[in-house]
Amino acid sequence: MELLFVCLILFATISGALASDPDLLQDVCVADFASGTKVNGFACKDDANITAADFFFNGLAKAAVPNNPFGAVPTLAFVNQIPGLNTMGLSLARADFAPGGLVMPHTHPRATEIVFVLEGILDASFITTSNVRVSKNIKKGEVFVFPRALVHFLKNNSHKPAAVLAAFNSQSPGAQLVVPALFGSTPAVPDDVLAIAFQISIEEVQKIKSNFAPMN
């Protein structure tokens, strides 16, 4: 029985460690972007050079203007914007939507996401590995969770602007946009592969590719 208990504790500990970024082993490890040392995350800045600015960011205070073809724009508060987040295992983002705006289908390979609606009404959806779409209309003050690595999207179906605040259990969640990844990669995914996968013509593949500049 004791062995079983120990095994369960070890399993829970390992599972927790794998669920998000590794735990920090010191008080802080402010990212040193100038360091040439390659680690899982960023090397630590010398403690003598740490300032309050390393832990501060005001970029989420104001709504961004969603002036792209998709009518939605994210503002990130990741480790690249807040160096003090390095090794902390969390980050934030804000997304602002024009009427009809869309955060296109994408995944976060390194994090679960939880969104809080600041204003408006949005369709929040994710798709399971069984190809089941889980969807909910969410409004101001409500929360929705997108499980780690699953394809998901947010759509403003109203005629008014909307905005959400998103939290992640990673300092750098990563984001892979499904359509640009397939139709705008470098080197390009072969046209015949996409034509077979989507059951469309080569000409249609090339037309879609023309809408997406190669992603480097």
Secondary structure, DSSP 8 states (H G I E B T S, - for coil): -HHHHHHHHHHHHHHHHHHSS---SSS---B-TT-----SS--B--GGG--GGGG---TTSS-----STTSEEEEEESTTT-GGGTTT--EEEEEEE-TT-EEEEEE-TT--EEEEEEESEEEEEEE-TT--EEEEEEETT-EEEE-TT-EEEEE--SSS-EEEEEEESSSS---EEHHHHHHSBSS---HHHHHHHHT--HHHHHHHHTTS--B-
